[in-house]
Amino acid sequence: MKKFTLPAVCLAGLLTAGLGSCKKLTPAKQGTSTTVVNVNPKIAATVCNYDFDETTLTSNGWTKTFDDEFNNGLSNWYTYNGGVQNELELNQAANAVTGSGGLQLIAKQETVTGPATEASATPTAQFNYTSASIVGNQTFVANATTPKVRIVARVKMAAGYGLTSLFDSYGASPWPTNGQINFFQVSGSDLGEYSTNYFYGTAAGQNLVNGGILYTHSDADLSACYHVYMTEWTQNSINYYLDGQLVETKTAGGYVPSLFGKPQKISLSLPIGGLFYTNLVPANIQVGSMTVSYVKVFTSK
C-alpha cells in the first residue's frame, strides 16, 4: 500500500448551537507536523446509476432503522445556518432542496449576510457564496445489542473546483471523544477519487488516530452518475462498499474498537473551500450541487 504524508492542518471546527458537537473534519492528524495517508492499491469498479436492493440485507437478518428518500422535506434533519471556519459559504436552509428527485445540496455564488458561525446569530459576516449542511435528528450506534450497523446513501457528487461532497457521522461533544466516521469525501476537482477516515481521542480537540484516512480511486467520474456508498461499522473494523463491492476494510490507526458504543448522527454537507483545498484560488471556484436519492440505516446482531 502506497503511503505519503500531508502537513497537519487545524480542525475546521464548528461547535453547533444546540447540538453541542464538532461537525467539521480534517484529513490530517491533530497536533502533529505530518500524518500518514494511505492510498488504496486497487481501483474501485463502479456501475453507473447503481441502485441498492435492501432485501439483500433484510432477508439476511438486518433491520432497517432509518429510511429517508426526501419526499417529505427535511423533517428528519437539522439544517445549519451560519458560516464555518476556513470555508467561504454561508450554510442556509434555502440551499437544501427536496422533492421527487431526492435531496439537492446546492452551492451558489451570491452575496449575502448571515451569522459568521453556526454557534451564534451574532456577529454577522458577508459571504460571496451559499451552500447547505444538514445533520440527522436520529442517532445510531454499533454496540452489544446491535453490533453491526450499515449506513447507505445513493449520491451523485458535486462537480466544480472549490467544492467538496461530504457524508459523515459524529458523536457528542467534545470532539473527538465520541468519535467521527467519514463515509466519503470527494473533491469537486478530482472526481475519480474519494477518501474515508475516522477520528477518536480521549481529550477535546486531540485526534489520536494516525493513518486512518484512505484514498480510493474509482474507474469513473463520481459526479456523472448515481453511486451507492455503504459503510458497515462493527466493533473491530469499518468496511466500505461502493456499488455493492467491498473496497476497503479499515482497522488502521488502532482506535476503531474505541468507537464501539458511541452514538453517532449523520451529516451531509457541501462546503466551499476549506481543508481539501490548499492555496485556493477564489477566481476559479465553480458552483454546483450534490444530489442524494436516499439515506438508509440498517442494524444486525
C-alpha positions in Angstrom: 0.0 0.0 0.0 1.4 3.3 -1.1 2.0 5.9 1.7 2.8 9.6 1.8 2.4 12.4 4.2 0.4 15.6 4.5 1.2 18.7 6.5 -1.0 19.0 9.6 -3.9 21.4 9.4 -6.1 22.9 12.1 -9.6 21.4 12.5 -12.2 23.5 10.7 -14.3 23.2 13.8 -17.9 24.2 14.2 -19.4 23.9 17.6 -23.0 23.6 16.7 -25.7 25.5 18.5 -28.0 23.3 20.4 -26.2 20.1 19.3 -23.0 20.6 21.3 -20.8 18.7 18.8 -18.0 19.4 16.5 -19.1 19.0 12.9 -16.3 19.5 10.6 -13.3 17.4 9.9 -9.7 17.3 8.9 -7.8 14.8 6.7 -4.7 15.2 8.9 -3.9 14.3 12.5 -4.3 17.0 15.1 -1.3 18.4 16.8 1.4 16.9 14.7 3.5 18.1 11.8 2.7 15.2 9.5 0.4 12.3 9.2 0.5 9.1 7.2 -2.1 8.9 4.4 -2.8 5.7 2.6 -3.8 5.1 -1.0 -5.9 2.1 -1.9 -3.9 -0.2 -4.2 -6.9 -1.3 -6.1 -9.2 0.7 -8.4 -12.9 0.7 -7.3 -15.2 -0.6 -10.1 -18.4 1.3 -10.4 -21.8 0.8 -12.0 -23.5 3.9 -13.5 -26.8 4.7 -11.7 -26.4 1.7 -9.5 -29.3 1.2 -7.0 -29.4 -0.7 -3.8 -31.7 -3.7 -3.2 -32.3 -3.6 0.6 -33.8 -7.1 0.6 -30.2 -8.3 0.3 -29.9 -7.1 3.9 -33.4 -7.5 5.3 -33.7 -11.1 4.0 -30.5 -11.9 5.9 -31.4 -10.7 9.4 -30.8 -7.0 9.0 -33.4 -4.5 10.4 -34.0 -1.1 8.7 -34.0 1.6 11.3 -33.9 4.7 9.2 -35.0 5.5 5.6 -35.3 8.9 4.0 -35.9 9.4 0.3 -36.6 13.1 1.0 -40.1 13.1 -0.3 -41.4 14.8 2.8 -38.9 17.6 3.2 -36.3 17.7 5.9 -38.3 16.6 8.9 -35.6 14.1 9.8 -32.8 16.7 9.7 -31.5 19.8 11.3 -30.3 22.4 8.8 -27.4 24.6 9.7 -27.5 28.4 9.4 -24.1 30.1 9.5 -20.5 30.2 8.3 -17.7 27.7 9.0 -14.1 28.4 9.9 -11.8 28.2 6.8 -14.7 27.9 4.4 -16.3 30.5 2.2 -20.0 29.7 2.3 -23.0 30.7 4.4 -24.9 27.5 5.0 -28.6 28.1 4.9 -31.8 26.1 4.6 -32.7 27.5 1.2 -29.8 25.6 -0.4 -31.1 22.2 0.8 -33.9 21.4 -1.7 -36.0 18.3 -1.5 -38.5 16.7 -3.9 -39.2 13.8 -6.2 -35.6 13.6 -7.2 -34.4 13.4 -3.6 -32.2 16.0 -1.9 -30.0 18.6 -3.5 -27.4 20.5 -1.6 -26.7 23.5 -3.8 -23.7 25.7 -3.8 -24.4 29.2 -5.2 -22.4 32.3 -5.9 -24.3 35.1 -4.3 -23.6 37.9 -1.9 -25.4 37.5 1.4 -25.1 38.5 5.1 -25.6 35.9 7.8 -24.2 34.5 11.1 -20.4 34.3 11.0 -20.7 30.9 12.7 -23.5 28.4 13.4 -22.9 28.8 17.1 -24.4 32.3 17.4 -26.6 34.7 15.4 -24.0 37.4 16.0 -21.7 38.7 14.8 -22.8 38.6 11.2 -20.5 38.5 8.1 -20.8 39.0 4.4 -20.4 35.9 2.2 -19.9 35.6 -1.5 -21.2 32.0 -1.6 -24.0 30.0 -0.1 -24.5 26.2 0.4 -26.1 23.8 2.8 -25.2 21.4 5.6 -27.7 19.1 7.4 -27.5 16.7 10.3 -29.9 13.9 11.2 -32.1 14.1 14.2 -31.7 10.4 14.9 -28.7 8.7 16.4 -27.4 5.2 15.5 -24.8 3.1 17.2 -22.9 -0.2 16.9 -23.0 -1.7 20.4 -23.6 -5.0 22.2 -27.2 -5.0 21.2 -26.7 -4.2 17.6 -23.0 -4.9 16.9 -23.3 -4.3 13.1 -24.6 -1.1 11.5 -24.8 -0.3 7.8 -25.2 3.2 6.5 -26.2 3.6 2.9 -26.5 6.6 0.6 -27.1 6.9 -3.1 -25.3 10.0 -4.3 -24.3 12.0 -7.3 -21.2 14.1 -6.3 -20.9 17.8 -6.9 -18.5 18.8 -9.7 -16.5 22.0 -9.5 -13.3 23.4 -8.2 -13.6 24.5 -4.6 -16.4 22.1 -3.7 -16.3 19.0 -1.5 -19.1 16.5 -1.2 -19.1 15.2 2.4 -21.0 12.4 4.2 -20.0 11.5 7.7 -21.2 10.9 11.3 -20.1 12.2 14.6 -20.7 11.7 18.3 -21.5 14.1 21.1 -19.0 16.8 22.2 -16.3 17.3 23.0 -14.9 16.2 19.6 -13.4 13.6 19.1 -14.0 11.8 22.4 -17.2 10.2 21.0 -15.8 9.6 17.6 -16.4 10.5 14.0 -16.7 8.3 10.9 -16.3 9.7 7.4 -18.2 7.7 4.8 -16.9 9.7 1.8 -15.2 12.9 1.0 -15.0 13.9 -2.7 -13.3 16.9 -4.1 -15.2 18.6 -6.9 -11.9 19.0 -8.8 -10.9 15.3 -8.5 -14.0 13.3 -9.2 -12.3 10.0 -9.8 -11.2 9.7 -6.2 -12.8 9.6 -2.7 -11.4 9.3 0.8 -12.6 7.8 4.0 -11.5 8.4 7.6 -12.3 8.1 11.2 -11.4 10.1 14.4 -11.1 9.3 18.1 -9.4 10.9 21.1 -9.6 11.0 24.8 -9.3 14.7 25.1 -11.1 17.6 23.4 -9.6 18.6 20.1 -6.9 15.9 20.1 -7.4 13.2 17.5 -5.3 10.1 18.3 -5.9 8.2 15.0 -2.9 8.3 12.6 -3.2 6.6 9.2 -7.0 6.3 9.3 -7.5 8.1 6.1 -7.6 6.1 2.8 -7.8 7.5 -0.7 -9.6 5.2 -3.2 -9.5 5.8 -7.0 -12.6 4.7 -9.0 -12.9 3.8 -12.6 -15.4 6.7 -13.3 -16.3 10.3 -12.7 -18.4 10.1 -9.4 -20.4 13.1 -10.5 -21.6 11.7 -13.8 -24.0 9.0 -12.3 -25.5 8.0 -9.0 -23.5 5.6 -7.0 -24.3 3.8 -3.7 -21.9 4.2 -0.8 -22.4 1.7 2.0 -20.4 1.6 5.2 -20.5 -1.2 7.7 -19.5 -0.3 11.3 -18.5 -3.1 13.6 -16.6 -3.4 16.8 -13.2 -4.1 15.2 -13.5 -2.7 11.6 -15.2 -0.2 9.4 -16.0 -1.7 5.9 -16.7 0.4 2.9 -18.6 -0.7 -0.2 -19.1 1.1 -3.5 -21.9 -0.1 -5.8 -22.2 -3.3 -3.9 -18.5 -4.2 -3.9 -16.2 -4.1 -0.8 -13.4 -1.7 -1.5 -11.9 -1.2 2.0 -11.7 -2.7 5.5 -10.5 -0.1 7.9 -8.6 -1.1 11.0 -5.6 1.3 10.6 -4.9 3.7 13.5 -5.9 1.1 16.1 -8.9 3.0 17.5 -11.8 1.5 15.7 -12.8 -0.5 18.8 -12.9 2.8 20.8 -15.9 3.9 18.6 -18.0 0.9 19.7 -20.9 2.0 21.8 -20.6 5.7 20.9 -23.9 7.0 19.3 -23.5 8.9 16.0 -25.5 11.4 14.0 -25.3 11.5 10.2 -24.3 14.7 8.4 -24.4 15.7 4.7 -22.7 18.9 3.5 -21.2 20.7 0.5 -18.5 23.2 1.7 -16.7 25.6 -0.5 -13.0 25.9 0.1 -11.9 24.6 3.5 -9.5 21.8 4.3 -9.4 19.9 1.0 -8.0 22.9 -0.9 -4.6 24.4 -0.2 -3.8 27.8 -1.8 -7.4 28.1 -3.0 -7.9 30.4 -6.0 -11.3 32.1 -5.4 -11.5 33.2 -9.0 -11.5 29.6 -10.1 -14.4 28.4 -7.9 -17.2 26.6 -9.7 -20.6 26.2 -8.0 -22.7 23.1 -8.4 -24.8 20.6 -6.4 -24.6 17.2 -4.7 -27.7 15.1 -5.2 -28.8 12.4 -2.7 -31.5 9.8 -3.7 -31.8 8.4 -0.2 -30.1 7.7 3.1 -30.8 4.4 4.9 -29.5 2.7 8.1 -29.7 -1.0 9.0 -28.7 -2.9 12.1 -27.9 -6.5 12.7 -26.8 -8.8 15.5 
